[in-house]
Amino acid sequence: MTQSNMGAMTIQEFMDWASVSHTTVYKQINKGKLRAVKSGRRTLIPYESARSWLDNLPQIGGAS
């Protein structure tokens, strides 16, 4: 299954996808910048939330 048609990813999958740490993921969730949902004991990040989070990160360099 490709990432574009995934419904949600686990915290570990998100960490691998975004190349960020466990601490960063939970900080972003707690700040309300990344949406997470629970399925039983599992914490999942909807793909559209992950994509939105990435798209909203500050841009560096280039045109201002």
PDBQT receptor file of N, H, CA, C and O in Angstrom, charges set to zero:
ATOM      1  N   MET A   1       0.858  -1.184   0.000  1.00  0.00    +0.000 N 
ATOM      2  CA  MET A   1       0.000   0.000   0.000  1.00  0.00    +0.000 C 
ATOM      3  C   MET A   1       0.897   1.238   0.000  1.00  0.00    +0.000 C 
ATOM      4  O   MET A   1       1.825   1.334   0.802  1.00  0.00    +0.000 OA
ATOM      5  N   THR A   2       0.625   2.164  -0.881  1.00  0.00    +0.000 N 
ATOM      6  H   THR A   2      -0.129   2.086  -1.533  1.00  0.00    +0.000 HD
ATOM      7  CA  THR A   2       1.423   3.383  -0.919  1.00  0.00    +0.000 C 
ATOM      8  C   THR A   2       0.940   4.354   0.136  1.00  0.00    +0.000 C 
ATOM      9  O   THR A   2      -0.190   4.254   0.615  1.00  0.00    +0.000 OA
ATOM     10  N   GLN A   3       1.805   5.303   0.499  1.00  0.00    +0.000 N 
ATOM     11  H   GLN A   3       2.722   5.385   0.110  1.00  0.00    +0.000 HD
ATOM     12  CA  GLN A   3       1.440   6.264   1.539  1.00  0.00    +0.000 C 
ATOM     13  C   GLN A   3       0.250   7.110   1.145  1.00  0.00    +0.000 C 
ATOM     14  O   GLN A   3      -0.525   7.512   2.013  1.00  0.00    +0.000 OA
ATOM     15  N   SER A   4       0.078   7.394  -0.137  1.00  0.00    +0.000 N 
ATOM     16  H   SER A   4       0.707   7.067  -0.842  1.00  0.00    +0.000 HD
ATOM     17  CA  SER A   4      -1.001   8.277  -0.558  1.00  0.00    +0.000 C 
ATOM     18  C   SER A   4      -2.380   7.666  -0.352  1.00  0.00    +0.000 C 
ATOM     19  O   SER A   4      -3.366   8.400  -0.298  1.00  0.00    +0.000 OA
ATOM     20  N   ASN A   5      -2.480   6.328  -0.234  1.00  0.00    +0.000 N 
ATOM     21  H   ASN A   5      -1.679   5.732  -0.278  1.00  0.00    +0.000 HD
ATOM     22  CA  ASN A   5      -3.794   5.745   0.000  1.00  0.00    +0.000 C 
ATOM     23  C   ASN A   5      -3.902   5.053   1.355  1.00  0.00    +0.000 C 
ATOM     24  O   ASN A   5      -4.814   4.258   1.580  1.00  0.00    +0.000 OA
ATOM     25  N   MET A   6      -2.971   5.356   2.254  1.00  0.00    +0.000 N 
ATOM     26  H   MET A   6      -2.229   6.002   2.071  1.00  0.00    +0.000 HD
ATOM     27  CA  MET A   6      -3.055   4.849   3.622  1.00  0.00    +0.000 C 
ATOM     28  C   MET A   6      -4.091   5.667   4.373  1.00  0.00    +0.000 C 
ATOM     29  O   MET A   6      -4.220   6.868   4.136  1.00  0.00    +0.000 OA
ATOM     30  N   GLY A   7      -4.821   5.042   5.265  1.00  0.00    +0.000 N 
ATOM     31  H   GLY A   7      -4.715   4.067   5.458  1.00  0.00    +0.000 HD
ATOM     32  CA  GLY A   7      -5.758   5.783   6.084  1.00  0.00    +0.000 C 
ATOM     33  C   GLY A   7      -5.050   6.471   7.237  1.00  0.00    +0.000 C 
ATOM     34  O   GLY A   7      -5.309   7.638   7.531  1.00  0.00    +0.000 OA
ATOM     35  N   ALA A   8      -4.153   5.739   7.887  1.00  0.00    +0.000 N 
ATOM     36  H   ALA A   8      -3.942   4.791   7.647  1.00  0.00    +0.000 HD
ATOM     37  CA  ALA A   8      -3.433   6.276   9.037  1.00  0.00    +0.000 C 
ATOM     38  C   ALA A   8      -2.152   5.493   9.219  1.00  0.00    +0.000 C 
ATOM     39  O   ALA A   8      -1.996   4.385   8.706  1.00  0.00    +0.000 OA
ATOM     40  N   MET A   9      -1.239   6.096   9.964  1.00  0.00    +0.000 N 
ATOM     41  H   MET A   9      -1.366   6.996  10.381  1.00  0.00    +0.000 HD
ATOM     42  CA  MET A   9       0.016   5.424  10.252  1.00  0.00    +0.000 C 
ATOM     43  C   MET A   9       0.260   5.428  11.759  1.00  0.00    +0.000 C 
ATOM     44  O   MET A   9      -0.233   6.293  12.483  1.00  0.00    +0.000 OA
ATOM     45  N   THR A  10       1.022   4.456  12.208  1.00  0.00    +0.000 N 
ATOM     46  H   THR A  10       1.423   3.753  11.621  1.00  0.00    +0.000 HD
ATOM     47  CA  THR A  10       1.383   4.397  13.617  1.00  0.00    +0.000 C 
ATOM     48  C   THR A  10       2.412   5.491  13.911  1.00  0.00    +0.000 C 
ATOM     49  O   THR A  10       2.950   6.118  12.998  1.00  0.00    +0.000 OA
ATOM     50  N   ILE A  11       2.670   5.702  15.186  1.00  0.00    +0.000 N 
ATOM     51  H   ILE A  11       2.233   5.193  15.927  1.00  0.00    +0.000 HD
ATOM     52  CA  ILE A  11       3.695   6.667  15.586  1.00  0.00    +0.000 C 
ATOM     53  C   ILE A  11       5.038   6.278  14.966  1.00  0.00    +0.000 C 
ATOM     54  O   ILE A  11       5.744   7.136  14.435  1.00  0.00    +0.000 OA
ATOM     55  N   GLN A  12       5.393   5.002  15.030  1.00  0.00    +0.000 N 
ATOM     56  H   GLN A  12       4.819   4.305  15.461  1.00  0.00    +0.000 HD
ATOM     57  CA  GLN A  12       6.664   4.550  14.467  1.00  0.00    +0.000 C 
ATOM     58  C   GLN A  12       6.720   4.782  12.961  1.00  0.00    +0.000 C 
ATOM     59  O   GLN A  12       7.741   5.228  12.438  1.00  0.00    +0.000 OA
ATOM     60  N   GLU A  13       5.630   4.481  12.266  1.00  0.00    +0.000 N 
ATOM     61  H   GLU A  13       4.801   4.119  12.691  1.00  0.00    +0.000 HD
ATOM     62  CA  GLU A  13       5.593   4.717  10.821  1.00  0.00    +0.000 C 
ATOM     63  C   GLU A  13       5.735   6.205  10.511  1.00  0.00    +0.000 C 
ATOM     64  O   GLU A  13       6.425   6.581   9.563  1.00  0.00    +0.000 OA
ATOM     65  N   PHE A  14       5.080   7.055  11.313  1.00  0.00    +0.000 N 
ATOM     66  H   PHE A  14       4.520   6.750  12.083  1.00  0.00    +0.000 HD
ATOM     67  CA  PHE A  14       5.209   8.497  11.116  1.00  0.00    +0.000 C 
ATOM     68  C   PHE A  14       6.640   8.947  11.371  1.00  0.00    +0.000 C 
ATOM     69  O   PHE A  14       7.178   9.756  10.615  1.00  0.00    +0.000 OA
ATOM     70  N   MET A  15       7.262   8.430  12.429  1.00  0.00    +0.000 N 
ATOM     71  H   MET A  15       6.825   7.772  13.042  1.00  0.00    +0.000 HD
ATOM     72  CA  MET A  15       8.649   8.780  12.733  1.00  0.00    +0.000 C 
ATOM     73  C   MET A  15       9.560   8.438  11.558  1.00  0.00    +0.000 C 
ATOM     74  O   MET A  15      10.430   9.229  11.195  1.00  0.00    +0.000 OA
ATOM     75  N   ASP A  16       9.363   7.273  10.969  1.00  0.00    +0.000 N 
ATOM     76  H   ASP A  16       8.656   6.630  11.264  1.00  0.00    +0.000 HD
ATOM     77  CA  ASP A  16      10.172   6.857   9.818  1.00  0.00    +0.000 C 
ATOM     78  C   ASP A  16       9.868   7.733   8.601  1.00  0.00    +0.000 C 
ATOM     79  O   ASP A  16      10.782   8.155   7.893  1.00  0.00    +0.000 OA
ATOM     80  N   TRP A  17       8.600   8.003   8.362  1.00  0.00    +0.000 N 
ATOM     81  H   TRP A  17       7.857   7.660   8.937  1.00  0.00    +0.000 HD
ATOM     82  CA  TRP A  17       8.152   8.790   7.210  1.00  0.00    +0.000 C 
ATOM     83  C   TRP A  17       8.680  10.217   7.266  1.00  0.00    +0.000 C 
ATOM     84  O   TRP A  17       9.149  10.751   6.261  1.00  0.00    +0.000 OA
ATOM     85  N   ALA A  18       8.601  10.839   8.458  1.00  0.00    +0.000 N 
ATOM     86  H   ALA A  18       8.219  10.405   9.274  1.00  0.00    +0.000 HD
ATOM     87  CA  ALA A  18       8.976  12.248   8.610  1.00  0.00    +0.000 C 
ATOM     88  C   ALA A  18      10.414  12.432   9.101  1.00  0.00    +0.000 C 
ATOM     89  O   ALA A  18      10.900  13.560   9.177  1.00  0.00    +0.000 OA
ATOM     90  N   SER A  19      11.084  11.352   9.428  1.00  0.00    +0.000 N 
ATOM     91  H   SER A  19      10.689  10.436   9.367  1.00  0.00    +0.000 HD
ATOM     92  CA  SER A  19      12.453  11.407   9.966  1.00  0.00    +0.000 C 
ATOM     93  C   SER A  19      12.536  12.295  11.205  1.00  0.00    +0.000 C 
ATOM     94  O   SER A  19      13.390  13.177  11.301  1.00  0.00    +0.000 OA
ATOM     95  N   VAL A  20      11.637  12.046  12.146  1.00  0.00    +0.000 N 
ATOM     96  H   VAL A  20      10.943  11.330  12.068  1.00  0.00    +0.000 HD
ATOM     97  CA  VAL A  20      11.613  12.784  13.406  1.00  0.00    +0.000 C 
ATOM     98  C   VAL A  20      11.616  11.798  14.573  1.00  0.00    +0.000 C 
ATOM     99  O   VAL A  20      11.359  10.607  14.398  1.00  0.00    +0.000 OA
ATOM    100  N   SER A  21      11.910  12.313  15.757  1.00  0.00    +0.000 N 
ATOM    101  H   SER A  21      12.119  13.281  15.899  1.00  0.00    +0.000 HD
ATOM    102  CA  SER A  21      11.983  11.477  16.947  1.00  0.00    +0.000 C 
ATOM    103  C   SER A  21      10.617  11.299  17.601  1.00  0.00    +0.000 C 
ATOM    104  O   SER A  21       9.661  12.017  17.308  1.00  0.00    +0.000 OA
ATOM    105  N   HIS A  22      10.561  10.330  18.485  1.00  0.00    +0.000 N 
ATOM    106  H   HIS A  22      11.338   9.747  18.723  1.00  0.00    +0.000 HD
ATOM    107  CA  HIS A  22       9.365  10.055  19.281  1.00  0.00    +0.000 C 
ATOM    108  C   HIS A  22       8.958  11.314  20.063  1.00  0.00    +0.000 C 
ATOM    109  O   HIS A  22       7.781  11.672  20.115  1.00  0.00    +0.000 OA
ATOM    110  N   THR A  23       9.943  11.968  20.660  1.00  0.00    +0.000 N 
ATOM    111  H   THR A  23      10.899  11.677  20.618  1.00  0.00    +0.000 HD
ATOM    112  CA  THR A  23       9.682  13.184  21.436  1.00  0.00    +0.000 C 
ATOM    113  C   THR A  23       9.074  14.272  20.563  1.00  0.00    +0.000 C 
ATOM    114  O   THR A  23       8.119  14.932  20.972  1.00  0.00    +0.000 OA
ATOM    115  N   THR A  24       9.614  14.464  19.374  1.00  0.00    +0.000 N 
ATOM    116  H   THR A  24      10.390  13.927  19.042  1.00  0.00    +0.000 HD
ATOM    117  CA  THR A  24       9.089  15.475  18.457  1.00  0.00    +0.000 C 
ATOM    118  C   THR A  24       7.640  15.183  18.092  1.00  0.00    +0.000 C 
ATOM    119  O   THR A  24       6.812  16.093  18.059  1.00  0.00    +0.000 OA
ATOM    120  N   VAL A  25       7.331  13.924  17.818  1.00  0.00    +0.000 N 
ATOM    121  H   VAL A  25       8.004  13.185  17.844  1.00  0.00    +0.000 HD
ATOM    122  CA  VAL A  25       5.959  13.550  17.454  1.00  0.00    +0.000 C 
ATOM    123  C   VAL A  25       4.998  13.942  18.575  1.00  0.00    +0.000 C 
ATOM    124  O   VAL A  25       3.986  14.596  18.321  1.00  0.00    +0.000 OA
ATOM    125  N   TYR A  26       5.301  13.549  19.800  1.00  0.00    +0.000 N 
ATOM    126  H   TYR A  26       6.123  13.017  20.006  1.00  0.00    +0.000 HD
ATOM    127  CA  TYR A  26       4.391  13.835  20.907  1.00  0.00    +0.000 C 
ATOM    128  C   TYR A  26       4.333  15.321  21.239  1.00  0.00    +0.000 C 
ATOM    129  O   TYR A  26       3.286  15.811  21.664  1.00  0.00    +0.000 OA
ATOM    130  N   LYS A  27       5.426  16.044  21.057  1.00  0.00    +0.000 N 
ATOM    131  H   LYS A  27       6.276  15.646  20.712  1.00  0.00    +0.000 HD
ATOM    132  CA  LYS A  27       5.385  17.501  21.259  1.00  0.00    +0.000 C 
ATOM    133  C   LYS A  27       4.446  18.136  20.244  1.00  0.00    +0.000 C 
ATOM    134  O   LYS A  27       3.654  19.011  20.596  1.00  0.00    +0.000 OA
ATOM    135  N   GLN A  28       4.524  17.707  18.996  1.00  0.00    +0.000 N 
ATOM    136  H   GLN A  28       5.166  16.997  18.710  1.00  0.00    +0.000 HD
ATOM    137  CA  GLN A  28       3.670  18.268  17.950  1.00  0.00    +0.000 C 
ATOM    138  C   GLN A  28       2.197  17.924  18.194  1.00  0.00    +0.000 C 
ATOM    139  O   GLN A  28       1.316  18.746  17.941  1.00  0.00    +0.000 OA
ATOM    140  N   ILE A  29       1.933  16.718  18.680  1.00  0.00    +0.000 N 
ATOM    141  H   ILE A  29       2.649  16.050  18.886  1.00  0.00    +0.000 HD
ATOM    142  CA  ILE A  29       0.565  16.322  19.026  1.00  0.00    +0.000 C 
ATOM    143  C   ILE A  29       0.058  17.188  20.181  1.00  0.00    +0.000 C 
ATOM    144  O   ILE A  29      -1.056  17.709  20.125  1.00  0.00    +0.000 OA
ATOM    145  N   ASN A  30       0.870  17.341  21.223  1.00  0.00    +0.000 N 
ATOM    146  H   ASN A  30       1.775  16.918  21.268  1.00  0.00    +0.000 HD
ATOM    147  CA  ASN A  30       0.455  18.117  22.397  1.00  0.00    +0.000 C 
ATOM    148  C   ASN A  30       0.258  19.595  22.099  1.00  0.00    +0.000 C 
ATOM    149  O   ASN A  30      -0.562  20.251  22.741  1.00  0.00    +0.000 OA
ATOM    150  N   LYS A  31       1.004  20.131  21.126  1.00  0.00    +0.000 N 
ATOM    151  H   LYS A  31       1.671  19.598  20.604  1.00  0.00    +0.000 HD
ATOM    152  CA  LYS A  31       0.840  21.530  20.722  1.00  0.00    +0.000 C 
ATOM    153  C   LYS A  31      -0.351  21.716  19.788  1.00  0.00    +0.000 C 
ATOM    154  O   LYS A  31      -0.713  22.847  19.466  1.00  0.00    +0.000 OA
ATOM    155  N   GLY A  32      -0.963  20.613  19.350  1.00  0.00    +0.000 N 
ATOM    156  H   GLY A  32      -0.668  19.694  19.612  1.00  0.00    +0.000 HD
ATOM    157  CA  GLY A  32      -2.097  20.693  18.440  1.00  0.00    +0.000 C 
ATOM    158  C   GLY A  32      -1.702  20.879  16.986  1.00  0.00    +0.000 C 
ATOM    159  O   GLY A  32      -2.546  21.206  16.153  1.00  0.00    +0.000 OA
ATOM    160  N   LYS A  33      -0.444  20.676  16.674  1.00  0.00    +0.000 N 
ATOM    161  H   LYS A  33       0.242  20.410  17.351  1.00  0.00    +0.000 HD
ATOM    162  CA  LYS A  33       0.037  20.859  15.301  1.00  0.00    +0.000 C 
ATOM    163  C   LYS A  33      -0.065  19.569  14.483  1.00  0.00    +0.000 C 
ATOM    164  O   LYS A  33       0.035  19.598  13.257  1.00  0.00    +0.000 OA
ATOM    165  N   LEU A  34      -0.260  18.456  15.156  1.00  0.00    +0.000 N 
ATOM    166  H   LEU A  34      -0.341  18.433  16.153  1.00  0.00    +0.000 HD
ATOM    167  CA  LEU A  34      -0.374  17.158  14.498  1.00  0.00    +0.000 C 
ATOM    168  C   LEU A  34      -1.534  16.416  15.150  1.00  0.00    +0.000 C 
ATOM    169  O   LEU A  34      -1.562  16.237  16.368  1.00  0.00    +0.000 OA
ATOM    170  N   ARG A  35      -2.486  15.988  14.333  1.00  0.00    +0.000 N 
ATOM    171  H   ARG A  35      -2.463  16.133  13.344  1.00  0.00    +0.000 HD
ATOM    172  CA  ARG A  35      -3.669  15.300  14.861  1.00  0.00    +0.000 C 
ATOM    173  C   ARG A  35      -3.384  13.816  14.990  1.00  0.00    +0.000 C 
ATOM    174  O   ARG A  35      -2.827  13.190  14.089  1.00  0.00    +0.000 OA
ATOM    175  N   ALA A  36      -3.776  13.270  16.122  1.00  0.00    +0.000 N 
ATOM    176  H   ALA A  36      -4.228  13.778  16.854  1.00  0.00    +0.000 HD
ATOM    177  CA  ALA A  36      -3.634  11.836  16.361  1.00  0.00    +0.000 C 
ATOM    178  C   ALA A  36      -4.953  11.299  16.895  1.00  0.00    +0.000 C 
ATOM    179  O   ALA A  36      -5.708  12.020  17.549  1.00  0.00    +0.000 OA
ATOM    180  N   VAL A  37      -5.225  10.035  16.615  1.00  0.00    +0.000 N 
ATOM    181  H   VAL A  37      -4.612   9.450  16.084  1.00  0.00    +0.000 HD
ATOM    182  CA  VAL A  37      -6.446   9.382  17.078  1.00  0.00    +0.000 C 
ATOM    183  C   VAL A  37      -6.066   8.071  17.754  1.00  0.00    +0.000 C 
ATOM    184  O   VAL A  37      -4.970   7.551  17.547  1.00  0.00    +0.000 OA
ATOM    185  N   LYS A  38      -6.965   7.550  18.552  1.00  0.00    +0.000 N 
ATOM    186  H   LYS A  38      -7.855   7.972  18.720  1.00  0.00    +0.000 HD
ATOM    187  CA  LYS A  38      -6.730   6.283  19.228  1.00  0.00    +0.000 C 
ATOM    188  C   LYS A  38      -7.594   5.194  18.602  1.00  0.00    +0.000 C 
ATOM    189  O   LYS A  38      -8.757   5.417  18.264  1.00  0.00    +0.000 OA
ATOM    190  N   SER A  39      -7.009   4.034  18.457  1.00  0.00    +0.000 N 
ATOM    191  H   SER A  39      -6.065   3.853  18.732  1.00  0.00    +0.000 HD
ATOM    192  CA  SER A  39      -7.736   2.831  18.055  1.00  0.00    +0.000 C 
ATOM    193  C   SER A  39      -7.326   1.770  19.060  1.00  0.00    +0.000 C 
ATOM    194  O   SER A  39      -6.281   1.132  18.930  1.00  0.00    +0.000 OA
ATOM    195  N   GLY A  40      -8.172   1.597  20.063  1.00  0.00    +0.000 N 
ATOM    196  H   GLY A  40      -9.021   2.115  20.169  1.00  0.00    +0.000 HD
ATOM    197  CA  GLY A  40      -7.788   0.727  21.178  1.00  0.00    +0.000 C 
ATOM    198  C   GLY A  40      -6.626   1.367  21.904  1.00  0.00    +0.000 C 
ATOM    199  O   GLY A  40      -6.728   2.510  22.349  1.00  0.00    +0.000 OA
ATOM    200  N   ARG A  41      -5.528   0.653  22.030  1.00  0.00    +0.000 N 
ATOM    201  H   ARG A  41      -5.445  -0.276  21.668  1.00  0.00    +0.000 HD
ATOM    202  CA  ARG A  41      -4.338   1.187  22.694  1.00  0.00    +0.000 C 
ATOM    203  C   ARG A  41      -3.383   1.866  21.729  1.00  0.00    +0.000 C 
ATOM    204  O   ARG A  41      -2.410   2.493  22.150  1.00  0.00    +0.000 OA
ATOM    205  N   ARG A  42      -3.654   1.746  20.443  1.00  0.00    +0.000 N 
ATOM    206  H   ARG A  42      -4.443   1.237  20.101  1.00  0.00    +0.000 HD
ATOM    207  CA  ARG A  42      -2.744   2.303  19.428  1.00  0.00    +0.000 C 
ATOM    208  C   ARG A  42      -3.049   3.768  19.158  1.00  0.00    +0.000 C 
ATOM    209  O   ARG A  42      -4.209   4.173  19.080  1.00  0.00    +0.000 OA
ATOM    210  N   THR A  43      -2.002   4.546  19.017  1.00  0.00    +0.000 N 
ATOM    211  H   THR A  43      -1.060   4.218  19.080  1.00  0.00    +0.000 HD
ATOM    212  CA  THR A  43      -2.121   5.939  18.598  1.00  0.00    +0.000 C 
ATOM    213  C   THR A  43      -1.797   5.976  17.111  1.00  0.00    +0.000 C 
ATOM    214  O   THR A  43      -0.750   5.496  16.675  1.00  0.00    +0.000 OA
ATOM    215  N   LEU A  44      -2.711   6.553  16.344  1.00  0.00    +0.000 N 
ATOM    216  H   LEU A  44      -3.562   6.942  16.698  1.00  0.00    +0.000 HD
ATOM    217  CA  LEU A  44      -2.548   6.623  14.898  1.00  0.00    +0.000 C 
ATOM    218  C   LEU A  44      -2.584   8.070  14.431  1.00  0.00    +0.000 C 
ATOM    219  O   LEU A  44      -3.263   8.909  15.022  1.00  0.00    +0.000 OA
ATOM    220  N   ILE A  45      -1.863   8.345  13.387  1.00  0.00    +0.000 N 
ATOM    221  H   ILE A  45      -1.311   7.663  12.906  1.00  0.00    +0.000 HD
ATOM    222  CA  ILE A  45      -1.861   9.672  12.776  1.00  0.00    +0.000 C 
ATOM    223  C   ILE A  45      -2.468   9.526  11.388  1.00  0.00    +0.000 C 
ATOM    224  O   ILE A  45      -1.903   8.846  10.531  1.00  0.00    +0.000 OA
ATOM    225  N   PRO A  46      -3.619  10.162  11.161  1.00  0.00    +0.000 N 
ATOM    226  CA  PRO A  46      -4.219  10.086   9.828  1.00  0.00    +0.000 C 
ATOM    227  C   PRO A  46      -3.260  10.649   8.780  1.00  0.00    +0.000 C 
ATOM    228  O   PRO A  46      -2.592  11.656   9.016  1.00  0.00    +0.000 OA
ATOM    229  N   TYR A  47      -3.196   9.991   7.619  1.00  0.00    +0.000 N 
ATOM    230  H   TYR A  47      -3.738   9.173   7.427  1.00  0.00    +0.000 HD
ATOM    231  CA  TYR A  47      -2.266  10.417   6.586  1.00  0.00    +0.000 C 
ATOM    232  C   TYR A  47      -2.467  11.881   6.218  1.00  0.00    +0.000 C 
ATOM    233  O   TYR A  47      -1.491  12.610   6.045  1.00  0.00    +0.000 OA
ATOM    234  N   GLU A  48      -3.730  12.329   6.095  1.00  0.00    +0.000 N 
ATOM    235  H   GLU A  48      -4.523  11.737   6.235  1.00  0.00    +0.000 HD
ATOM    236  CA  GLU A  48      -3.971  13.725   5.705  1.00  0.00    +0.000 C 
ATOM    237  C   GLU A  48      -3.437  14.692   6.756  1.00  0.00    +0.000 C 
ATOM    238  O   GLU A  48      -3.015  15.798   6.417  1.00  0.00    +0.000 OA
ATOM    239  N   SER A  49      -3.449  14.296   8.019  1.00  0.00    +0.000 N 
ATOM    240  H   SER A  49      -3.792  13.398   8.295  1.00  0.00    +0.000 HD
ATOM    241  CA  SER A  49      -2.891  15.128   9.085  1.00  0.00    +0.000 C 
ATOM    242  C   SER A  49      -1.365  15.188   8.966  1.00  0.00    +0.000 C 
ATOM    243  O   SER A  49      -0.768  16.248   9.150  1.00  0.00    +0.000 OA
ATOM    244  N   ALA A  50      -0.745  14.062   8.662  1.00  0.00    +0.000 N 
ATOM    245  H   ALA A  50      -1.230  13.201   8.512  1.00  0.00    +0.000 HD
ATOM    246  CA  ALA A  50       0.708  14.016   8.484  1.00  0.00    +0.000 C 
ATOM    247  C   ALA A  50       1.126  14.898   7.315  1.00  0.00    +0.000 C 
ATOM    248  O   ALA A  50       2.092  15.655   7.417  1.00  0.00    +0.000 OA
ATOM    249  N   ARG A  51       0.408  14.801   6.216  1.00  0.00    +0.000 N 
ATOM    250  H   ARG A  51      -0.376  14.186   6.133  1.00  0.00    +0.000 HD
ATOM    251  CA  ARG A  51       0.722  15.602   5.022  1.00  0.00    +0.000 C 
ATOM    252  C   ARG A  51       0.545  17.090   5.314  1.00  0.00    +0.000 C 
ATOM    253  O   ARG A  51       1.368  17.907   4.903  1.00  0.00    +0.000 OA
ATOM    254  N   SER A  52      -0.528  17.441   6.022  1.00  0.00    +0.000 N 
ATOM    255  H   SER A  52      -1.197  16.777   6.356  1.00  0.00    +0.000 HD
ATOM    256  CA  SER A  52      -0.789  18.833   6.379  1.00  0.00    +0.000 C 
ATOM    257  C   SER A  52       0.305  19.366   7.297  1.00  0.00    +0.000 C 
ATOM    258  O   SER A  52       0.770  20.492   7.122  1.00  0.00    +0.000 OA
ATOM    259  N   TRP A  53       0.715  18.562   8.274  1.00  0.00    +0.000 N 
ATOM    260  H   TRP A  53       0.336  17.647   8.416  1.00  0.00    +0.000 HD
ATOM    261  CA  TRP A  53       1.786  18.955   9.192  1.00  0.00    +0.000 C 
ATOM    262  C   TRP A  53       3.058  19.262   8.409  1.00  0.00    +0.000 C 
ATOM    263  O   TRP A  53       3.701  20.287   8.636  1.00  0.00    +0.000 OA
ATOM    264  N   LEU A  54       3.416  18.373   7.491  1.00  0.00    +0.000 N 
ATOM    265  H   LEU A  54       2.894  17.540   7.308  1.00  0.00    +0.000 HD
ATOM    266  CA  LEU A  54       4.625  18.565   6.703  1.00  0.00    +0.000 C 
ATOM    267  C   LEU A  54       4.514  19.816   5.824  1.00  0.00    +0.000 C 
ATOM    268  O   LEU A  54       5.467  20.588   5.717  1.00  0.00    +0.000 OA
ATOM    269  N   ASP A  55       3.366  20.009   5.205  1.00  0.00    +0.000 N 
ATOM    270  H   ASP A  55       2.593  19.381   5.291  1.00  0.00    +0.000 HD
ATOM    271  CA  ASP A  55       3.160  21.170   4.336  1.00  0.00    +0.000 C 
ATOM    272  C   ASP A  55       3.211  22.495   5.095  1.00  0.00    +0.000 C 
ATOM    273  O   ASP A  55       3.514  23.533   4.507  1.00  0.00    +0.000 OA
ATOM    274  N   ASN A  56       2.916  22.465   6.395  1.00  0.00    +0.000 N 
ATOM    275  H   ASN A  56       2.670  21.622   6.872  1.00  0.00    +0.000 HD
ATOM    276  CA  ASN A  56       2.877  23.686   7.198  1.00  0.00    +0.000 C 
ATOM    277  C   ASN A  56       4.166  23.969   7.971  1.00  0.00    +0.000 C 
ATOM    278  O   ASN A  56       4.232  24.938   8.728  1.00  0.00    +0.000 OA
ATOM    279  N   LEU A  57       5.177  23.141   7.789  1.00  0.00    +0.000 N 
ATOM    280  H   LEU A  57       5.123  22.354   7.174  1.00  0.00    +0.000 HD
ATOM    281  CA  LEU A  57       6.464  23.428   8.423  1.00  0.00    +0.000 C 
ATOM    282  C   LEU A  57       7.060  24.685   7.785  1.00  0.00    +0.000 C 
ATOM    283  O   LEU A  57       6.842  24.938   6.600  1.00  0.00    +0.000 OA
ATOM    284  N   PRO A  58       7.809  25.471   8.561  1.00  0.00    +0.000 N 
ATOM    285  CA  PRO A  58       8.413  26.677   7.997  1.00  0.00    +0.000 C 
ATOM    286  C   PRO A  58       9.388  26.336   6.875  1.00  0.00    +0.000 C 
ATOM    287  O   PRO A  58      10.131  25.358   6.956  1.00  0.00    +0.000 OA
ATOM    288  N   GLN A  59       9.373  27.144   5.848  1.00  0.00    +0.000 N 
ATOM    289  H   GLN A  59       8.769  27.939   5.782  1.00  0.00    +0.000 HD
ATOM    290  CA  GLN A  59      10.294  26.977   4.728  1.00  0.00    +0.000 C 
ATOM    291  C   GLN A  59      11.590  27.713   5.050  1.00  0.00    +0.000 C 
ATOM    292  O   GLN A  59      11.582  28.785   5.654  1.00  0.00    +0.000 OA
ATOM    293  N   ILE A  60      12.688  27.119   4.638  1.00  0.00    +0.000 N 
ATOM    294  H   ILE A  60      12.694  26.247   4.147  1.00  0.00    +0.000 HD
ATOM    295  CA  ILE A  60      13.968  27.783   4.851  1.00  0.00    +0.000 C 
ATOM    296  C   ILE A  60      14.545  28.214   3.515  1.00  0.00    +0.000 C 
ATOM    297  O   ILE A  60      14.345  27.553   2.496  1.00  0.00    +0.000 OA
ATOM    298  N   GLY A  61      15.262  29.330   3.531  1.00  0.00    +0.000 N 
ATOM    299  H   GLY A  61      15.425  29.867   4.359  1.00  0.00    +0.000 HD
ATOM    300  CA  GLY A  61      15.906  29.828   2.318  1.00  0.00    +0.000 C 
ATOM    301  C   GLY A  61      14.901  30.215   1.247  1.00  0.00    +0.000 C 
ATOM    302  O   GLY A  61      13.696  30.241   1.499  1.00  0.00    +0.000 OA
ATOM    303  N   GLY A  62      15.382  30.507   0.081  1.00  0.00    +0.000 N 
ATOM    304  H   GLY A  62      16.361  30.486  -0.124  1.00  0.00    +0.000 HD
ATOM    305  CA  GLY A  62      14.522  30.832  -1.042  1.00  0.00    +0.000 C 
ATOM    306  C   GLY A  62      13.820  32.159  -0.883  1.00  0.00    +0.000 C 
ATOM    307  O   GLY A  62      14.231  33.002  -0.086  1.00  0.00    +0.000 OA
ATOM    308  N   ALA A  63      12.759  32.343  -1.644  1.00  0.00    +0.000 N 
ATOM    309  H   ALA A  63      12.425  31.659  -2.292  1.00  0.00    +0.000 HD
ATOM    310  CA  ALA A  63      11.991  33.599  -1.639  1.00  0.00    +0.000 C 
ATOM    311  C   ALA A  63      11.242  33.745  -0.322  1.00  0.00    +0.000 C 
ATOM    312  O   ALA A  63      10.798  32.761   0.270  1.00  0.00    +0.000 OA
ATOM    313  N   SER A  64      11.108  34.994   0.125  1.00  0.00    +0.000 N 
ATOM    314  H   SER A  64      11.468  35.793  -0.356  1.00  0.00    +0.000 HD
ATOM    315  CA  SER A  64      10.402  35.227   1.387  1.00  0.00    +0.000 C 
ATOM    316  C   SER A  64       9.010  35.711   1.181  1.00  0.00    +0.000 C 
ATOM    317  O   SER A  64       8.291  35.951   2.151  1.00  0.00    +0.000 OA
TER     318      SER A  64
